Amino acid sequence: MHSVQKSLCALLVLMAPLAFLYLHIWSPKPYSTVDLRHQPNQAPDQVLKDHLLLSNKKYAHIAFRVKEEILELLPKNSCKCVVEPSMNLPFQRQLFGQVYSLDFATAFNPSELPDIHSKREQEYHNYQRRSHSPADQLLIVRANSPLEYPSQGVEVRPLQTILIPGLSLQAVHRALYRIGLSATMGTFDVAAEVEGVKVEGEGEMHLTLSAPHLDNINRQMQFVTYTNTLFHPNTADTVQFSTDGHQATFIIRIRHTPTPRLYNPGSSSGAEYNISALVTIATKTFLRYDKLRIMIDSVRKFYPTVTIIIADDSQTPERVEGPHIEQYFMPFGKGWFAGRNLAVSQVTTKYVLWVDDDFIFTPRTKVEKLVDILEKTSLDLVGGAVREITGYTATYRQQISVQPGNEDGDCLRIRQGYHHVIEGFPDCVVTDGVINFFLARTEKMLQAGFDPRLSRVAHLEFFIDGLGILHVGSCSNVVVDHASKIKIPWLKTDSEKQYAKFRYPNSSDNSMIMKHSLFYFKNRFKCMTGN
């Protein structure tokens, strides 16, 4: 009996730590509460504040002359879409295009415009608060500071710890040296303790170091750590760094390192690039199966194993058969941009080549050249050229810019042209918008996306939505042919007549009204000028 009691006691002694460990692991944790609501001061300041041009009290007595020609180049908080008067030259419209101006507010009835405007501004302020990060904050370094610190490049993953590089104090001799560090989204500590240095606030948002010897405190700062304690997947903490009479501010970026999305380039078999492994051809078709099959046949002469993805919203679908062809059916008349979204969403290669269903590949349609420039430059998308049956070849290069406005919205400006020639690629330039024949990085194309509300009349809207996302180029030495559009009216088939009805809407159609309303509300543009 006595031995049984001793065995039970031993078992209880052994079980007690295991029970404690079980409770520790499985008991609910007291997670801290985080306030993710937008704060009133999170919205960024306007581009140009009036007081920046006013005299500082310290310099009020110093005269200056404003250079109007330079002042006009600075960003402002107001803009206008005005067509500048120009000389009337022969063939001006044919050579330079017709300059025009559009007011997007006219897409709405005057009675509903105030409510639309109010909702748009509320959504815009919410967008600013959501997209603004402390990393975007303007920081001005004060003069003659004895503090050394990292101005940029410090990054920590959420809830992780790093050593803060570059902290140092370069001060004149004094009896006691003292520095302080303060943060709002994390805590400080030291990875090692240096002799002769007093450390206060370890594991807290405010850390103080003090020492009678400068070298000792500088050595201690080499061991200062920062630990992020307030989780956010992509933000920044503003750190205050101070010593007697001096203060500096620097940013610690807090974010998950973006997960790479890599694509297997395949085996090249002697060629520089394996086009079938790198490129998928995507197209959208509607009622034009004869032209679609001609396009596919032309592709197969040069790229027999490249995958072709077809988005099809025809009324009476026809199955297009053949190797390396994927056809996806959509509701009738679903639309141009919806079809683009569907086709691109199915691409699994590094690049996607967008073509119209009535293009024809020729020996000049060298996709390898487009792949080469994307592989060797920072471009995300590069357009080619389209040759009409008349021999005219177009690249449709467009410069797109947005001028900041006031509460009425910003001004969209579109002009023909490009920014720079690309070194090493003399036939290629940097621009903002290109013709409807282009090769793009698949992930960047998906990031920009196509607004499915633009169903019948759309092209540059993709590049406008892609401003700040897409780095765009254009090469005139990669050419695809365009099937003839010349057709005798009485020889047109029923499908061709139906296609023309959808492709070229009349003035009473609401496609343009939809486009302008999206510019006004979604993009917050009040007007546009272009040629």
N, C-alpha and C positions, 0 to 999 in steps of 0.2 A: 504493500500500500504506500509505504514511504517512497519507494523508487518511482511509483507511478506519479506521485505528486511532484517529485523532482523533475520528471520528464515533462509534465505539463508546464511547470514553471520555465524550464529551458525553452519549450516551444513558444510560450508567450513572449519571452525575451527576444527570440529570433523574429517573431511575427510583428512585434511592435514597430521596428524601423521600417519594415516593408509596408505596413499599414500607413505610416506617416508619409512615406514616399508616394504611395498611391494617392493619398488625399492631396498631396502637394501638386501632383501632376494633373489630376482630374478635377480638382476644385476650380470653380470659376475665378478668373483673374480680375482684379480690380482695375480694368482698363481706364485710363484717363479720358476725359471728355475734351474734344477739340472743336473749336468754333470755326466752321468753314463758311460762314455767311460773309457776304461781301461787306467790307468796311467802307465807310463814306470816303475815306482818303485814298482808296486804292486806285481810282481812275487817274490816268496819266494827265499831265498838264497839257494845255494847248501848245501848238508848235511854236508860236512866237508871241511872247507877252509884250505888251506895250512898254512896260517899265524898263525893258532891256535897252531901249533906245533913249530913255530919259537920263538926264544927268544925275550921277551919284552925288550926294551932298559933298563928299570929299573933293570931287572934281568939278563942282558946279561953276567955279570961276574960270575954267579953261574953255576957250572957244573952239568950235569945230565946224566943219562944213560937210553936210550930208551929200554923198555921191548917189544921186537918184538912179543912175544906170545900174549900180550895184545893189541898191536897196530893192529894186524891182526883181532881182534874182532871188531874194530871200523868201522862204515860205511864209505865207500869211494865213490868217484865219478867215479869209473870205476869198471867193473866186467868182468869175463870171465867164459864161460861155458866149463870147462875142466873135463874130466873123469880121476880121479886119478887112477894110477896103483895100483893093489891089488894082493894079493897072489892067486894062482890058487888052490882052494880047491875042493874036490869031491862034486858034486851036488850043486855047488855054485849058479848057475843060479836058480835052483829049490828052494833053501832055501832063498836066499837073493835078487833074481831078477837080471836082466842084466842092469848095469848102461849104460846110453846112453847120447849122446849130440846132439842137433839139432840146426841148424843155420836157423832162419826164413827168412833171406834175400834171401835164395835160392828159395823162393816161387815166386820170380819175375825174369823177364828177366834182365840180366845185363844192357841192354840199357835203361830200364825204371826205374831202381832202384834209380838213383840220383833224378829224379823228385818226385818219391814216398817218398823218404827220406825227401826232402825239404818240401813237403806238410804236412808230418807227424809232423815235427818239428814245423811248423807254427801252426798247430792245437794244439800241446802240449803246446806251449807258451800261446795260447789263453785259454786253459783249466786251466793253472796255474793262470793266471790273474783272471779268472772268479771264481775259487774256493778258492783263497787266501783271508783271512780275517785279519783285524788288530788284531783280537783275537789270530791269529797264530803267531804273532810277538814275537821274543825273547826279553824279558825284564830282565835286570840285575839290582838288587837293590844295590845301592852304600853303602859303609860301613859308620857306625857312623852317620847316618842321624837323626836329631831331629824330622823328620816328621813321623807321623803315618798315615796309609792309608790302604784301603782294597786291598789285593793282588789279590783276585779273588772273584767271586760270586755276583758282582754288575750287575744288569740287569734292563733294562727299555724297555717297549714296544714302538714301533715306535710312535713318536710325543706325547709321554706321559711324565709325570714328576715324579721324585722320590727324596727322601732325600738321600744324599750320606752318608753311614754309616762309622764310624771309623776314621774320620778326626780329627787329633789332632797335637799339637805342644809341644814338650818337650825340651825347650831351656833354657839356662842359663839366669840369670837376665840381662836385657838390658832396655834402656830407652823407646824403642818403638819396639813392635813386629809386624811383617808384613808377610803375606802369600799371594800367588797368585795361581790362578787356570786358566788353559787354555784348551780349547777343540776345535775340528774342525767340529763336527756334531751336536752341541747343545749349549745351553746357560745356564748360572748359575744365581741363585737368592737366596734370603733368605726367609724362611717361617716366620721368626720373627726377630726383630731388638733388639740386646742386647745393653744395656746402656754402653756408653764409647767406642764403636767399630765403626770405620768409614768404611763404605761399599761403594766401587766404582765399577762400571761396571755391575750393576744389569740388568738382561735381555740381557746380551751380552756374547760373547764367552770368555771373559777375566774378571775375578772377582778378586778384591783385598780387603783384610781385614787388618786393622791396629788398634792397641790399645796399651795403655801404660801398661795394666795389662794382664798377661798370662791367668789367669782363664777366663777373659772376652772374649778373642779371641777364646779360646777353646770352651766356651759355644756357641759363635756365629757359629762356624763351625758345631755344631750339627744341625743347621737349614739350612745349605746350600743345595740347590736343584739343580738338573740337569734336563733340558728339552730338549729332542731330537727335533731338528727342520728340519733336513735333512732326509727325509723318505728313509728307506731301510728295507726290511722285515727281513733280517738276516745279521748283520754286527757288528762292534764294534767301539767305539770312544776311542782314546788314549788321556788321560787327563794328563797334566803336572801340578805337584803340587810343589810349590817352596817356599823357605824362604831365608833369607840372606845367600848366599854362598852354599845353598843346593838345589837339585832338585830331584824329584822322578817322576815316571811314573806309571800309572795304567790304567786298561781297564774297560770300561763300555760296557757291552754287550747290543746290540740293536737288538731285534728280537720279532716277534710274538711268543707267547708261542704255541708250536705245539698243534693242535687240537687233542684230544684223539679220538681213534676209538675203542669203547668198544663193546664187544660181550656178549649177554645174555647166561650164562652157562646152562640155563634150570633147571628144577627140577630134583634132583638126585634120588628120590624114594628109599632112603636107601643106594644106592651105592655112592661111593665117587665122581664119575664123571658121567655126562650124556654124553656119547660118541656121541650119535646122535645129540645133541645140540652143541657139541664142535668141532666135526671132520667131514670133508668131504673127501671122498676117490676120488682121481683124477688119471686118467690113459690116455694113448695115445695108440690107436690101429691102426693096419695096416694089413689087409688081414688075421687076425687070429681070426675069430669070434668063432671058436671052443674053443680055449684057453681062450678067453675073457669070454665066458659063464661059463666055469669051474671056473674061478677066481671069478666071481660074485656069483655063487652057494656056493663057499667056504666061501665068506664073509658073506652071509646070514645065515650060520649056527651059527655064533657068533654075528653078528651085523645086525639084520634083518631090522632096520629102518635107518641105516646110508645112507646118500645120496652118490651116486656114479656118478661122472661126467666123461664122455667119450668124448675125442676128436678123431675124426675118419677121416682119409684121404685115405680110401680104394678106389680102382678104381670102384668097384661095391658095393655101401653101402648096408648094411643090417640093418634094424631097430632092436635094442635090446630093448625088452619090459620088463616091470616090475615096481613095485613100487619103488619110491625113486631113479629112474635112469634118468639122463639127458644126452642125446647124441647130440653132435654137429658135423655136417658134414663140412669138409674142402675140398678144391680142391685136386685132386688126387696127392699124393706124396708131399704134401706141406712141410712135414718134422717134425722131432722129436721135436726140440725146439719150433717151431711154434705151435705145438699141445700142448706142455706144457703151453705156454703162454695163449692159448685159454682156456684150462681146468681150470687153476688157476684163470683166470680173472672172472670166474663164481662162485667162492667159496664165500659163505657168512658166514661161520663159523670162529671161532677163529683160528683153525688149519686145515691144509690140509695134508693128508697122501698120499704121492706119491707111486704108485706101478706100476710095469710092468703088461701088460695084460696077461702074462703067469705065474703069481705068484699064489700060492695056500695057503690060510689061514688054520692054524691048531690050536690046543689048545695052542701051544707055541706062537702064534701071538697075544700077549696081548697088544693091543693098549693103554690100560689104563696105562701101565708102561711108555710108551713114553709120554703120556699126563702128568703123575705125575712129570717127571723130568723137563718138560718145565714149569709146573706150579710152581715148587719150586726152580728153578735156573734161572740164567740170560741167559741161552742158547736160541738161536733163532731156531735152527734146530737140530734134533737128529736122527741119523740113527740106523737101526737095523741090523740084519744079514740075509743072504740068504743061504738056505741049498739046495745043489744040490742033484740029485737023487743018486749020489754015496755016500752021507753022508757028503761030504766036505761042511763046512760052512764058508762063507766069510763075512767080515765087510768092506773090502777095505778102511781102514783108511789111509789117506794121509796127510802128512805135506807139506804145500805149502808156499813158501816164495819168496820174490822178493829182489834181491840185486841191489842197485842203480848203474847205469852206467853213461856213458858220453853221448855225442850227438848221439852215435850209438844205444842207447837204454839200457834198464835194462835187468837183467838176471833172468829168472824164474827157480826156483829150486823145484822139487817135489820128495819126498821120502816117502816110506811106514812107517807108525808109527803114534804115537800120542804124546801129550805134557804132560798131567797129568791125573791121576785117579781122579774122582770126589768124594769128601767126601760125605758120606751118600748114595752113589750109587756105590758100589764096582764093578759092572759089566759095568760101564760106564766111558768113558774117554773124554778128550777134544782133538779135532783134527781140521783139516781144510777141509777135504773132506771125504765123506762117500759113501757107496754103494747106488744103485738106489732104496732103500727102506727106506724112511725117513718121519718123521713128522716135520712140520715147522709152524712157525707163518705165517699166510697168508699174512699179510702186509709186513713182511720182505722178504718173497719169491717174492712178487710182486716188491719190491724195487730192489732186485738183478736182477730179470728178466732173460729171456732166449733169446739169440741172434737168431732170426729166420733164419739167414743165415747159421746156422749150422743145416743142414737138415737130415744128414744121420749118421754121426760119431761125437758124442759129449757126454760128461758127466761132466768131471772135469772142463770144461770151465765155467759152472755155478758157481762153487765154486771159481774159479779164479776171475771171475767178482765180486763175493761176498766178496772178501777179504776186510776187514775193515767195512763190512756191517753185515755179518753173524757171530754169535758166535756158533760154530758147536761142537756137541758131537756125541758119538757113544756108543750104548749099545748092548752087545753081547747076552743078555738074552731075547731079543724079536726077534723071528725067523719066517721067512716066507719061505715056500717051493718054489722051482723053478721047473716048469714042465720040464719033460725030453726033452733034445735036441737030444737025440740019435734017429736017424731015418735011416732006410735002404734006400739008394738012389733011388732004383727002386720002392719003395713004396711011395715016396713023391708025394703029390698032386700038381696040377698046381699052386695053391695059395701059397703053401709052397716053391716051386721053385722060384716064383716071389718074395716072401718075402726075401728069401736068397740073391737074386740078389741085392735087395735094401739095405739089412741089412749089407752085407759083400761085399763092392765094391772092384773091382780088382785094381791092381797097377796103371792102366791108368786112373782111376776115379779121378776127380778133388776135391773130398771132403777134402783130406788131404792138398792139395794146398790152398784151401779156408781157412781151419783152421789155417794154418801157416801164411797166409797173414793177417788174422785178429789179430793174436798174434803180428805180426810185426807192423801193422799200428794202429789198435784200442787200443791195450794194451801197445804199445810202448816197446815190448820186442825184443831184438836182438837174443836171443838164450834161450835154455832150457836144463837142465840136469835132469835126473830122473832115476828111476829103477822100 
